[in-house]
Amino acid sequence: GQLYKRGIGAKLTIADVLAEVLSKSDNTARNMLFRVVTTEEIVDVYDYLGIPKDFGQEPTISAKNYSSILRSLYFSSYLNPQNSNAVLDLLTRSEFSDKLAAGVPGSMPVAHKIGVRDGRDGEADVFTDCGIIYGPKRPYLLCLMAEMPEDKAQMIMKSVSGDVYEYVSQLDSPK
């Protein structure tokens, strides 16, 4: 992200910081949020969503965990509807359109969050993109993770996203 360029002492609202985290995946903004959110608040969210708590090491979020987060936002089951919709709106403004969003028509809203875990000990990096695609007949959730070079991950995620979009688009509208 670019937030670090504002320099020490820059004044930002929580809404500004959330926008940086959710639409730009800015890690400086993420670190700022972790300074104001208590461990108890994080534990409460993790417990509610069934996410394992490994606070001694860098958190690992699975595709299932990402799905729980997105379902909770979609159904406003943890946050109230206004806040859930605000988060989903920020996620639709993601600056990253080379994976999930690349597989659907450009006008299709996709509320998604990308992630990258740097490879360790000779392992490849892991690229993720998880989101809600607001298809013409029904929304659906898709979460993809790939441990490979980024250009290959982009190509595969775009292809899978396109195939899933094509399949879901052919289904009848929910009754």
BELWOUR-V853217 format. One record per residue. RES is the residue in three letters. OMEGA is omega in radians with two decimals (none if undefined). Layout:
# BELWOUR-V853217
RES | OMEGA
RES | OMEGA
This chain:
# BELWOUR-V853217
GLY | -3.07
GLN | -3.04
LEU | -3.12
TYR | -3.12
LYS | 3.11
ARG | 3.05
GLY | 3.12
ILE | 3.11
GLY | 3.10
ALA | -3.12
LYS | 3.14
LEU | 3.02
THR | 3.06
ILE | 3.11
ALA | 3.10
ASP | -3.11
VAL | 3.10
LEU | 3.11
ALA | 3.12
GLU | -3.13
VAL | -2.97
LEU | -3.11
SER | -3.11
LYS | -3.10
SER | -3.10
ASP | -3.10
ASN | 3.05
THR | 3.10
ALA | 3.10
ARG | 3.13
ASN | 3.09
MET | 3.13
LEU | -3.12
PHE | 3.06
ARG | -3.10
VAL | 3.11
VAL | -3.10
THR | 3.08
THR | 3.13
GLU | 3.11
GLU | 3.11
ILE | 3.13
VAL | 3.13
ASP | 3.13
VAL | -3.14
TYR | 3.13
ASP | -3.12
TYR | -3.07
LEU | 3.13
GLY | 3.14
ILE | 3.12
PRO | -3.12
LYS | 3.06
ASP | -3.02
PHE | 3.12
GLY | -3.12
GLN | 3.13
GLU | -3.10
PRO | 3.06
THR | -3.14
ILE | 3.14
SER | 3.06
ALA | 3.10
LYS | 3.12
ASN | 3.09
TYR | 3.13
SER | 3.10
SER | 3.13
ILE | -3.10
LEU | 3.08
ARG | 3.12
SER | 3.09
LEU | -3.09
TYR | -3.11
PHE | -3.14
SER | -3.08
SER | 3.08
TYR | 3.06
LEU | 3.06
ASN | -3.08
PRO | -3.13
GLN | -3.13
ASN | 3.08
SER | 3.14
ASN | 3.10
ALA | 3.11
VAL | 3.12
LEU | 3.09
ASP | 3.10
LEU | 3.13
LEU | 3.08
THR | -3.14
ARG | -3.13
SER | 3.10
GLU | -3.05
PHE | -3.07
SER | -3.04
ASP | -3.11
LYS | -3.12
LEU | -3.06
ALA | -3.12
ALA | -3.11
GLY | -3.13
VAL | 3.11
PRO | -3.06
GLY | -3.12
SER | -3.08
MET | 3.09
PRO | 3.09
VAL | 3.08
ALA | -3.01
HIS | 3.14
LYS | 3.09
ILE | 3.06
GLY | 3.08
VAL | 2.98
ARG | -3.14
ASP | 3.10
GLY | 3.14
ARG | 3.05
ASP | 3.09
GLY | 3.10
GLU | 3.06
ALA | 3.03
ASP | 3.06
VAL | 3.13
PHE | -3.14
THR | 2.97
ASP | -3.10
CYS | -3.12
GLY | 3.04
ILE | 3.09
ILE | -3.10
TYR | -3.10
GLY | -3.07
PRO | -3.12
LYS | -3.08
ARG | 3.02
PRO | 3.05
TYR | -3.10
LEU | 3.11
LEU | 3.14
CYS | -3.13
LEU | 3.09
MET | -3.09
ALA | 3.09
GLU | -3.06
MET | 3.07
PRO | -3.02
GLU | -3.11
ASP | 3.10
LYS | 3.10
ALA | 3.12
GLN | -3.10
MET | -3.11
ILE | -3.13
MET | 3.09
LYS | -3.13
SER | 3.13
VAL | 3.13
SER | 3.11
GLY | 3.13
ASP | 3.13
VAL | 3.11
TYR | -3.13
GLU | -3.14
TYR | -3.10
VAL | -3.12
SER | -3.13
GLN | -3.13
LEU | 3.04
ASP | 3.06
SER | 3.11
PRO | -3.11
LYS | none
